Amino acid sequence: MISVDEALARILDGAWPLDAEAVSIDAAAGRVLAADLLALRTQPPFDASAMDGYAVRGADVAAIPARLRLIGAAAAGHGFDGVVGPGEAVRIFTGAPLPAGADTVVLQENVTSEQEGWVTVTTVTATGRHRRAAGLDFRAGERGLAAGTVLDFRAVSLAAAMNHATVPAVRRPRVAIVSTGDELVAPGGDPGPDQIVASNHVGVAALVARAGGVPLMLGIAGDTLEALAGAVERAETARADILVTLGGASVGDHDLVQEALGAAGMQLDFWRIAMRPGKPLMSGRLGRMRVLGLPGNPVSSLVCGLLFLAPLVAALAGRPSGPPATEPALLGGGLPGNDNRRDHVRAKLVRRAGGMAIATPLPVQDSSMISALAEAGCLIIREPHAPPSAAGDLCLVIPL
């Protein structure tokens, strides 16, 4: 068996971001930029008014009251074509281009009208006030977003403002997911007396999508070499970057996944990790396609998906990858000494204002119990050969 850290390092070895593709700005949220994005225009493209008011020459309102002749109006999208001369003003609205000759905007509440065509400024306004200079936001040719940026709501707005209808994005890895086993039926099906409902594939697909990948559901393959070979062929036809098999990766009489993948040409890297839950995890390559064989027990499958599959998907998608984030906590209950495998103990997590969170181990840790994992707020990491711990001791957790 190899360690968790070594397994992750080997899985991520050579996992560089995939090739780039053009993505519509309307569909770019959550994608990763494959190249720097430069502004295609200057924003704002002209000196603009930041407020509703009157465009004037600063020199004309240095002393008040200042009586000015109103010569026109300017609104967003409808500028004033004339020139503001001495003693003149233009009614202006937010976003409108500042007319030639004007360098200042007086707020509308600081102006009174005495008669038709004339206004009186009643408050001193500093020269340049309420004026947005051309290029205040960005200028054409400037780098607005760096390669590797995950395009969140802020970044897509900036890309659109820079006049990009499409952006170069890292292609999202395609992840084929195959459940294996004669005992499985799809959710909503009618299980026979010796069958159960498949569930791992749904959780694994959610992990894939959250990490930036595209899950491809390839159904359930029965416990025959022919069925498994057909699943591999479907994954290759779907141009999957990663093939994930669920169950059957061990060495029992009915665990045929390794044999089927080996017959298809897979180069096996490793298949056992010193961890709990999830010791029988398989990693290999089948041509250009990476292969991960996750355990069949639901908790083992999802914990391994969190620790190994999600970082691999993130790396191929151009996102930050590596082990899940951890944080310190205090134990809410004692734990016995550990053996030679790293343990991931399902626990409730209670956060306290101004204090460290408390992680209380769940009483039953069976790897088949998906209800316990759904109830858990974290995984307590127990390193190999860790001594017994008591309530109140410091521990390290992976928040869920």
C-alpha positions as CSV (number, residue, x, y, z in Angstrom):
1,M,0.0,0.0,0.0
2,I,1.2,3.5,-0.7
3,S,0.4,6.6,1.4
4,V,-2.4,9.1,0.6
5,D,0.1,11.8,-0.2
6,E,2.1,9.6,-2.6
7,A,-1.1,8.5,-4.3
8,L,-2.3,12.0,-4.9
9,A,1.1,13.1,-6.2
10,R,1.1,10.2,-8.7
11,I,-2.4,10.9,-9.8
12,L,-1.6,14.5,-10.4
13,D,1.7,13.9,-12.1
14,G,1.5,15.4,-15.6
15,A,-2.1,16.6,-15.0
16,W,-1.7,19.9,-16.9
17,P,-4.6,22.1,-18.0
18,L,-6.3,20.8,-21.2
19,D,-6.4,22.7,-24.5
20,A,-8.2,26.0,-24.9
21,E,-11.6,26.6,-26.6
22,A,-13.6,29.7,-27.4
23,V,-16.5,30.1,-25.0
24,S,-19.4,32.6,-25.3
25,I,-19.2,35.2,-22.6
26,D,-22.8,34.3,-21.7
27,A,-21.6,30.8,-20.8
28,A,-18.2,31.6,-19.4
29,A,-19.1,31.8,-15.7
30,G,-17.1,29.2,-13.8
31,R,-14.6,28.6,-16.6
32,V,-10.9,29.1,-16.4
33,L,-9.1,31.6,-18.7
34,A,-6.6,29.9,-20.9
35,A,-4.8,33.1,-21.8
36,D,-4.5,36.7,-20.6
37,L,-7.4,38.8,-21.6
38,L,-6.7,42.3,-22.9
39,A,-9.1,45.2,-23.1
40,L,-10.5,45.8,-26.6
41,R,-11.6,49.3,-25.7
42,T,-11.1,52.1,-23.2
43,Q,-13.6,52.5,-20.4
44,P,-15.0,55.0,-20.1
45,P,-14.1,56.0,-23.7
46,F,-14.6,59.7,-22.9
47,D,-14.7,62.0,-19.9
48,A,-18.1,61.3,-18.4
49,S,-20.3,62.7,-15.7
50,A,-20.5,60.7,-12.5
51,M,-23.7,62.4,-11.3
52,D,-26.8,64.2,-12.5
53,G,-26.2,67.9,-12.6
54,Y,-24.7,70.6,-14.8
55,A,-21.5,70.5,-16.8
56,V,-19.5,73.7,-16.3
57,R,-16.1,75.3,-16.3
58,G,-14.5,75.0,-12.9
59,A,-13.3,78.6,-13.1
60,D,-16.9,79.8,-13.5
61,V,-18.0,78.3,-10.2
62,A,-15.0,79.1,-8.0
63,A,-17.0,81.9,-6.4
64,I,-20.7,81.7,-5.7
65,P,-23.4,82.5,-6.4
66,A,-22.5,82.0,-10.1
67,R,-25.2,82.7,-12.7
68,L,-24.7,80.7,-15.9
69,R,-26.5,80.5,-19.2
70,L,-28.0,77.0,-20.0
71,I,-27.1,76.1,-23.6
72,G,-28.2,72.4,-23.9
73,A,-28.4,69.0,-22.4
74,A,-26.4,65.7,-22.4
75,A,-27.7,62.2,-21.5
76,A,-26.1,58.8,-21.6
77,G,-25.9,57.8,-25.2
78,H,-26.8,61.3,-26.3
79,G,-23.9,63.8,-25.9
80,F,-24.0,67.6,-26.4
81,D,-22.1,68.5,-29.6
82,G,-21.4,72.1,-28.7
83,V,-18.7,73.7,-26.6
84,V,-19.2,75.1,-23.1
85,G,-17.8,78.6,-23.0
86,P,-17.3,81.1,-20.2
87,G,-20.4,81.7,-18.2
88,E,-22.2,78.7,-19.8
89,A,-23.6,75.4,-18.5
90,V,-25.1,72.1,-19.9
91,R,-27.7,70.0,-18.1
92,I,-26.0,66.6,-17.8
93,F,-27.0,63.1,-16.6
94,T,-24.9,60.3,-15.1
95,G,-22.8,58.5,-17.8
96,A,-23.2,61.2,-20.4
97,P,-20.0,62.5,-22.1
98,L,-18.7,65.7,-20.6
99,P,-19.1,68.4,-23.3
100,A,-16.0,70.1,-24.8
101,G,-14.9,73.0,-22.7
102,A,-16.4,71.7,-19.5
103,D,-14.3,70.1,-16.8
104,T,-16.6,70.0,-13.7
105,V,-20.1,68.7,-12.8
106,V,-22.1,70.7,-10.3
107,L,-24.7,68.6,-8.5
108,Q,-28.3,69.4,-9.5
109,E,-29.3,70.1,-5.8
110,N,-26.7,72.8,-5.7
111,V,-28.3,74.7,-8.6
112,T,-31.4,76.9,-8.8
113,S,-33.2,78.2,-11.8
114,E,-34.2,81.9,-11.8
115,Q,-35.6,82.2,-15.2
116,E,-35.9,80.3,-18.5
117,G,-32.4,79.5,-19.9
118,W,-30.4,80.5,-16.8
119,V,-29.2,78.7,-13.7
120,T,-27.5,79.8,-10.5
121,V,-24.9,77.7,-8.8
122,T,-25.2,78.1,-5.0
123,T,-22.3,75.9,-3.7
124,V,-18.6,76.0,-4.5
125,T,-17.6,73.0,-6.5
126,A,-13.9,72.1,-7.0
127,T,-12.6,71.9,-10.5
128,G,-12.8,68.4,-11.8
129,R,-15.4,67.3,-9.3
130,H,-17.9,64.5,-10.4
131,R,-15.9,63.9,-13.6
132,R,-14.9,60.4,-14.6
133,A,-11.8,60.7,-16.8
134,A,-11.5,58.6,-19.9
135,G,-9.8,55.3,-19.1
136,L,-10.5,55.5,-15.4
137,D,-11.6,51.9,-15.4
138,F,-9.2,50.5,-18.0
139,R,-7.5,51.4,-21.3
140,A,-7.4,49.5,-24.6
141,G,-4.6,47.0,-24.7
142,E,-4.3,46.7,-20.9
143,R,-4.4,43.2,-19.3
144,G,-7.7,43.0,-17.5
145,L,-7.6,39.3,-16.5
146,A,-4.7,36.9,-16.2
147,A,-4.6,33.4,-17.6
148,G,-5.7,31.0,-14.9
149,T,-8.4,33.2,-13.6
150,V,-11.6,31.4,-12.6
151,L,-14.3,33.5,-14.2
152,D,-16.7,34.4,-11.3
153,F,-19.5,37.0,-11.5
154,R,-17.0,39.9,-11.3
155,A,-14.6,38.5,-13.9
156,V,-17.2,37.8,-16.5
157,S,-18.6,41.3,-16.1
158,L,-15.1,42.8,-16.6
159,A,-14.6,40.6,-19.7
160,A,-17.8,41.8,-21.2
161,A,-17.0,45.4,-20.4
162,M,-13.7,45.0,-22.2
163,N,-15.9,44.1,-25.3
164,H,-15.2,40.3,-25.4
165,A,-18.1,38.3,-26.9
166,T,-16.0,35.1,-26.4
167,V,-13.2,34.2,-24.1
168,P,-10.4,31.6,-24.4
169,A,-11.1,29.0,-21.7
170,V,-9.5,25.8,-20.6
171,R,-11.6,22.9,-21.9
172,R,-13.5,21.2,-19.2
173,P,-12.4,17.6,-18.6
174,R,-14.9,15.0,-19.7
175,V,-15.3,12.4,-17.0
176,A,-17.0,9.1,-17.9
177,I,-18.6,7.4,-14.8
178,V,-19.4,3.7,-14.8
179,S,-21.0,1.9,-12.0
180,T,-20.2,-1.8,-11.9
181,G,-22.0,-4.8,-10.3
182,D,-24.9,-7.2,-10.9
183,E,-26.3,-6.1,-7.6
184,L,-27.1,-2.6,-8.8
185,V,-30.2,-1.0,-10.3
186,A,-30.6,2.7,-11.2
187,P,-32.4,5.1,-8.8
188,G,-36.1,4.8,-9.2
189,G,-35.8,1.2,-10.4
190,D,-37.3,-2.0,-8.9
191,P,-34.5,-3.9,-7.1
192,G,-34.6,-7.6,-7.0
193,P,-34.3,-9.5,-3.7
194,D,-30.5,-9.5,-3.9
195,Q,-30.0,-6.0,-5.3
196,I,-29.5,-2.4,-4.1
197,V,-29.9,1.0,-5.6
198,A,-26.8,2.6,-7.2
199,S,-26.0,5.9,-5.6
200,N,-22.2,6.5,-5.8
201,H,-22.4,7.7,-9.4
202,V,-24.6,10.7,-8.5
203,G,-22.3,11.9,-5.7
204,V,-19.2,11.4,-7.8
205,A,-20.8,13.3,-10.7
206,A,-21.5,16.2,-8.3
207,L,-17.8,16.2,-7.2
208,V,-16.8,16.3,-10.9
209,A,-19.0,19.2,-11.7
210,R,-17.9,21.2,-8.7
211,A,-14.3,20.7,-9.6
212,G,-14.9,22.0,-13.1
213,G,-15.5,18.9,-15.1
214,V,-18.3,17.5,-17.3
215,P,-19.7,14.2,-15.9
216,L,-20.7,11.6,-18.5
217,M,-23.1,9.0,-17.0
218,L,-22.4,5.7,-18.7
219,G,-24.8,3.6,-16.7
220,I,-24.2,0.2,-14.9
221,A,-22.0,-2.5,-16.2
222,G,-22.6,-6.0,-15.0
223,D,-20.1,-8.4,-13.6
224,T,-18.8,-9.8,-16.9
225,L,-15.7,-8.9,-18.9
226,E,-17.9,-8.2,-22.0
227,A,-20.1,-5.7,-20.1
228,L,-17.0,-3.9,-18.7
229,A,-15.3,-3.9,-22.1
230,G,-18.4,-2.3,-23.6
231,A,-18.3,0.4,-20.9
232,V,-14.6,1.1,-21.7
233,E,-15.5,1.4,-25.4
234,R,-18.4,3.9,-24.6
235,A,-15.9,6.0,-22.6
236,E,-13.5,6.1,-25.5
237,T,-16.3,6.9,-28.0
238,A,-17.4,9.8,-25.7
239,R,-13.8,11.1,-25.8
240,A,-13.5,11.0,-22.0
241,D,-10.4,12.5,-20.4
242,I,-11.0,10.4,-17.3
243,L,-12.7,7.1,-16.9
244,V,-14.1,6.5,-13.4
245,T,-15.2,3.0,-12.4
246,L,-17.2,2.5,-9.2
247,G,-16.6,-0.8,-7.5
248,G,-15.0,-4.1,-8.6
249,A,-11.4,-2.8,-8.5
250,S,-10.3,-5.2,-5.8
251,V,-9.2,-8.8,-6.3
252,G,-12.2,-10.9,-5.4
253,D,-13.7,-13.5,-7.7
254,H,-16.3,-11.0,-9.0
255,D,-14.0,-8.0,-9.1
256,L,-13.2,-7.9,-12.9
257,V,-12.5,-4.2,-13.5
258,Q,-8.7,-4.6,-13.4
259,E,-8.8,-7.6,-15.7
260,A,-11.1,-5.9,-18.2
261,L,-9.1,-2.7,-18.2
262,G,-5.9,-4.6,-18.5
263,A,-7.3,-6.4,-21.5
264,A,-8.1,-3.1,-23.1
265,G,-4.5,-1.9,-22.6
266,M,-4.5,0.0,-19.3
267,Q,-1.2,0.6,-17.7
268,L,-1.8,0.1,-14.0
269,D,0.1,2.5,-11.7
270,F,-1.3,1.4,-8.3
271,W,-4.4,0.0,-6.7
272,R,-4.1,0.0,-2.9
273,I,-3.7,3.0,-0.6
274,A,-3.0,3.0,3.1
275,M,-6.2,4.8,4.1
276,R,-9.6,4.2,5.6
277,P,-12.2,4.3,4.1
278,G,-11.1,3.5,0.5
279,K,-8.1,1.2,0.4
280,P,-8.8,-0.5,-3.0
281,L,-8.4,2.6,-5.2
282,M,-7.0,1.9,-8.7
283,S,-5.1,4.4,-10.9
284,G,-3.8,4.0,-14.4
285,R,-3.7,5.2,-18.0
286,L,-5.5,3.8,-21.0
287,G,-4.1,5.6,-24.0
288,R,-4.8,9.3,-23.5
289,M,-7.5,8.5,-21.0
290,R,-6.7,8.6,-17.2
291,V,-8.4,5.8,-15.2
292,L,-9.5,5.9,-11.6
293,G,-11.2,2.9,-10.1
294,L,-13.0,4.0,-6.9
295,P,-14.2,1.5,-4.3
296,G,-17.8,0.3,-4.3
297,N,-18.8,1.1,-0.7
298,P,-20.6,4.5,-0.9
299,V,-18.5,6.3,1.8
300,S,-15.2,4.9,0.4
301,S,-16.2,6.0,-3.1
302,L,-17.1,9.5,-2.2
303,V,-14.2,10.1,0.2
304,C,-11.8,8.9,-2.5
305,G,-13.6,11.0,-5.0
306,L,-13.1,14.0,-2.8
307,L,-9.4,13.3,-2.1
308,F,-8.2,12.1,-5.5
309,L,-10.7,12.6,-8.3
310,A,-11.7,16.2,-7.6
311,P,-8.1,17.4,-7.5
312,L,-7.4,15.6,-10.8
313,V,-10.4,17.2,-12.5
314,A,-9.5,20.6,-11.1
315,A,-5.9,20.2,-12.4
316,L,-7.1,19.3,-15.9
317,A,-9.6,22.2,-15.8
318,G,-6.9,24.7,-15.0
319,R,-8.1,25.3,-11.4
320,P,-6.0,25.2,-8.3
321,S,-5.5,21.5,-7.3
322,G,-4.2,19.6,-4.4
323,P,-5.5,18.1,-1.2
324,P,-8.8,19.4,0.2
325,A,-8.5,22.4,2.5
326,T,-8.1,21.6,6.2
327,E,-8.5,23.5,9.4
328,P,-7.8,22.8,13.1
329,A,-10.6,21.8,15.5
330,L,-11.1,20.4,19.0
331,L,-12.2,16.9,19.4
332,G,-15.7,16.5,20.9
333,G,-15.1,12.9,21.8
334,G,-12.2,10.5,22.3
335,L,-10.7,8.4,19.6
336,P,-8.6,5.1,19.9
337,G,-5.1,4.8,18.6
338,N,-4.8,4.3,14.8
339,D,-3.3,1.5,12.8
340,N,-1.0,1.8,9.7
341,R,-3.7,3.5,7.5
342,R,-4.7,7.1,7.5
343,D,-8.2,7.4,8.8
344,H,-10.9,9.8,7.7
345,V,-13.4,9.8,10.6
346,R,-16.9,11.1,9.9
347,A,-17.8,13.8,12.5
348,K,-20.2,16.5,13.3
349,L,-18.8,20.0,13.2
350,V,-20.0,22.8,15.4
351,R,-18.6,26.2,15.0
352,R,-18.4,28.6,17.9
353,A,-18.3,32.4,17.8
354,G,-14.8,33.5,18.8
355,G,-13.6,29.9,19.4
356,M,-12.3,26.9,17.5
357,A,-14.8,24.5,16.0
358,I,-15.6,21.2,17.7
359,A,-15.5,18.0,15.8
360,T,-17.4,15.1,17.4
361,P,-16.9,11.7,15.8
362,L,-20.1,9.8,14.7
363,P,-20.6,6.6,16.7
364,V,-20.6,4.3,13.7
365,Q,-18.0,4.6,10.9
366,D,-19.1,1.8,8.6
367,S,-18.1,2.6,5.0
368,S,-21.4,1.5,3.6
369,M,-23.4,4.2,5.6
370,I,-24.1,7.0,3.2
371,S,-26.5,8.5,5.8
372,A,-23.6,9.0,8.2
373,L,-21.6,10.8,5.6
374,A,-24.5,13.1,4.7
375,E,-24.9,13.9,8.4
376,A,-21.2,14.6,8.9
377,G,-19.8,18.2,8.7
378,C,-16.2,17.1,8.4
379,L,-13.7,14.3,8.2
380,I,-11.2,14.1,11.1
381,I,-7.8,13.2,9.7
382,R,-6.1,10.5,11.8
383,E,-2.5,9.9,10.6
384,P,-1.1,6.3,10.7
385,H,-0.1,5.1,14.1
386,A,-1.7,8.1,15.8
387,P,-2.0,7.6,19.6
388,P,-5.3,7.7,21.4
389,S,-6.9,11.1,21.7
390,A,-9.3,12.5,24.3
391,A,-12.1,15.1,24.1
392,G,-10.6,18.6,23.9
393,D,-7.5,17.5,22.0
394,L,-6.5,19.4,18.9
395,C,-7.2,17.7,15.6
396,L,-7.2,18.4,11.9
397,V,-10.4,18.2,9.8
398,I,-11.5,18.5,6.2
399,P,-14.7,20.5,6.3
400,L,-17.5,19.1,4.1
